[in-house]
C-alpha cells in the first residue's frame, strides 16, 4: 500500500515538471492551496480519522491447556489487536518570509483510545479450567499455572491495549520555479513523533464456596514510549483549476528513535494473612522480578510521510480541503512484543503460591528488546484561513 501511494504522489510531483529559472510564485501553506506572500499569516485546523498498524500480541496469555498440545485453545494473546478508527486533530500555522520562502509548523494529536478482551470461568464442576501457559527453563518444557481450577477457584482475565500518537513539525518552504500548471515547493526542517502504548493483563482467581472467600488479583503491565527526533526534507506540488486545487506532499525524516519500555507486575492477596488484610507481592504472571524495570535504547530510524489533499477555495483567503495521509516509522518498540514467556516460576508468589518464593535457577524472564515498524494512515477534513 505504501509503495502504491508513494508512486502516485511521485507521479503527481513530476508529471509535466520541467523546472526552469523563471520567476516563482510564493510557496504554498502546507497543503491548503493558499500561497503565502511576504508578511502574510495563515492558520489551518483539521479533523483526523486515522488507523494504526495492529499491535502484536504474539504470546499466548490464557489457554485451556499447554501450548503445543492438541486441541488447546488460546483465549487471550497469541495474535494482534488494534483500537480501530482513531479520531484526532491537527493545527497548522504559516508565515511568509519573502517572495520565495515561508515558515510553517503543525501539531497533530491522536488522543488515547483503548480496546479490551476478556475470558472467565466459574470454577464449577462443568466449567473449563483456564491456564496461564509459559515455557519452563528449569525443566525445559511447556508448563502452565491454573487461572481457574474446578471446583476450587474461579478465574477471569482481561487484556487492554491503549495508545496515542503525537507529532510536531517545523519546516521552511522554498518556492521553486513553476513547471507548467504546477507549483513546486521544496520543504525541510525538524520532525518530532511520539507513540505511546500500554498492554496490560489483569486477573482475578477467588475461591468458590465452600472454600473461604479470599482475594487473589494479579496485574501485568507492559508500557512502551517511542520518541523520534529527526531532520526531514521533501517536495510539495500544487495544481489549480479555478477555485479547485490538488496538493501532494512527500517527506522523509531521518533521526533517532528513543525507545523506552516499562514493565511492572504484582499480586494482591490476603491468602497469607488468614484472609484479613491484603499484601502486595512483586510479580504477576509474566512480569516477574527478573524483568520488572525500566529500559531505554536509541536506534536510527526513518519516518517518511505521503499526503494528498483535494480542496476548494471558498474565497481567495479561505479554503476547504479533504485529504489522505500515510505515515511510517521504523524501529519502534510495541508492548506486546516485550513479553517474554520463558518464566522461572520459582521466584513468583503467583505461580508457586508461596509467600517466601525465591529465585532458584536461571534469571528468567529477562528483558529482551524487540522492535518493529509502525504505520498510521487516515483521512483529514479541514479549513485554512490566510490573513
JOFEN-V74234 format. One record per backbone hydrogen bond with DSSP energy under -1.0 kcal/mol. NH is the residue of the N-H (numbers start at 0). CO is the residue of the C=O. If there is no record, write none. Layout:
nh:NH co:CO
nh:NH co:CO
This chain:
nh:4 co:0
nh:5 co:1
nh:6 co:2
nh:7 co:3
nh:8 co:4
nh:9 co:5
nh:10 co:6
nh:11 co:7
nh:12 co:8
nh:13 co:9
nh:14 co:10
nh:16 co:13
nh:28 co:33
nh:31 co:28
nh:35 co:26
nh:38 co:95
nh:39 co:36
nh:41 co:93
nh:42 co:384
nh:43 co:91
nh:44 co:382
nh:45 co:89
nh:46 co:380
nh:47 co:87
nh:48 co:378
nh:49 co:85
nh:50 co:376
nh:52 co:374
nh:54 co:80
nh:56 co:78
nh:60 co:75
nh:61 co:75
nh:62 co:130
nh:63 co:72
nh:68 co:65
nh:71 co:68
nh:74 co:61
nh:75 co:61
nh:77 co:58
nh:78 co:56
nh:80 co:54
nh:85 co:49
nh:87 co:47
nh:88 co:108
nh:89 co:45
nh:90 co:106
nh:91 co:43
nh:92 co:104
nh:93 co:41
nh:94 co:102
nh:95 co:39
nh:96 co:100
nh:97 co:100
nh:101 co:172
nh:102 co:94
nh:103 co:170
nh:104 co:92
nh:105 co:168
nh:106 co:90
nh:107 co:166
nh:108 co:88
nh:109 co:164
nh:112 co:162
nh:114 co:160
nh:116 co:158
nh:118 co:156
nh:120 co:154
nh:126 co:123
nh:130 co:62
nh:131 co:144
nh:133 co:142
nh:134 co:340
nh:135 co:140
nh:140 co:135
nh:142 co:133
nh:144 co:131
nh:146 co:129
nh:147 co:129
nh:148 co:152
nh:151 co:148
nh:152 co:148
nh:153 co:205
nh:154 co:120
nh:155 co:203
nh:156 co:118
nh:157 co:201
nh:158 co:116
nh:159 co:199
nh:160 co:114
nh:161 co:197
nh:162 co:112
nh:163 co:195
nh:164 co:109
nh:165 co:193
nh:166 co:107
nh:167 co:191
nh:168 co:105
nh:169 co:189
nh:170 co:103
nh:171 co:187
nh:172 co:101
nh:173 co:185
nh:174 co:99
nh:175 co:183
nh:178 co:181
nh:181 co:178
nh:182 co:237
nh:184 co:235
nh:185 co:173
nh:186 co:233
nh:187 co:171
nh:188 co:231
nh:189 co:169
nh:190 co:229
nh:191 co:167
nh:192 co:227
nh:193 co:165
nh:194 co:225
nh:195 co:163
nh:196 co:223
nh:197 co:161
nh:198 co:221
nh:199 co:159
nh:200 co:219
nh:201 co:157
nh:202 co:217
nh:203 co:155
nh:204 co:215
nh:207 co:151
nh:210 co:207
nh:216 co:267
nh:217 co:202
nh:218 co:265
nh:219 co:200
nh:220 co:263
nh:221 co:198
nh:222 co:261
nh:223 co:196
nh:224 co:259
nh:225 co:194
nh:226 co:257
nh:227 co:192
nh:228 co:255
nh:229 co:190
nh:230 co:253
nh:231 co:188
nh:232 co:251
nh:233 co:186
nh:234 co:249
nh:235 co:184
nh:236 co:247
nh:237 co:182
nh:238 co:245
nh:240 co:243
nh:243 co:240
nh:244 co:310
nh:245 co:238
nh:246 co:308
nh:247 co:236
nh:248 co:306
nh:249 co:234
nh:250 co:304
nh:251 co:232
nh:252 co:302
nh:253 co:230
nh:254 co:300
nh:255 co:228
nh:256 co:298
nh:257 co:226
nh:258 co:296
nh:259 co:224
nh:260 co:294
nh:261 co:222
nh:262 co:292
nh:263 co:220
nh:265 co:218
nh:266 co:280
nh:267 co:216
nh:268 co:278
nh:269 co:214
nh:272 co:269
nh:274 co:269
nh:278 co:268
nh:280 co:266
nh:282 co:264
nh:283 co:286
nh:287 co:285
nh:290 co:287
nh:291 co:287
nh:292 co:262
nh:294 co:260
nh:296 co:258
nh:298 co:256
nh:300 co:254
nh:302 co:252
nh:304 co:250
nh:305 co:325
nh:306 co:248
nh:307 co:323
nh:308 co:246
nh:309 co:321
nh:310 co:244
nh:311 co:319
nh:312 co:242
nh:313 co:317
nh:314 co:317
nh:317 co:314
nh:318 co:383
nh:319 co:311
nh:320 co:381
nh:321 co:309
nh:322 co:379
nh:323 co:307
nh:324 co:377
nh:325 co:305
nh:326 co:375
nh:327 co:303
nh:328 co:373
nh:329 co:301
nh:331 co:371
nh:337 co:334
nh:338 co:335
nh:342 co:134
nh:343 co:363
nh:344 co:342
nh:346 co:343
nh:347 co:344
nh:351 co:347
nh:352 co:348
nh:356 co:353
nh:363 co:361
nh:371 co:331
nh:373 co:328
nh:375 co:326
nh:376 co:50
nh:377 co:324
nh:378 co:48
nh:379 co:322
nh:380 co:46
nh:381 co:320
nh:382 co:44
nh:383 co:318
nh:384 co:42
nh:385 co:316
nh:386 co:40
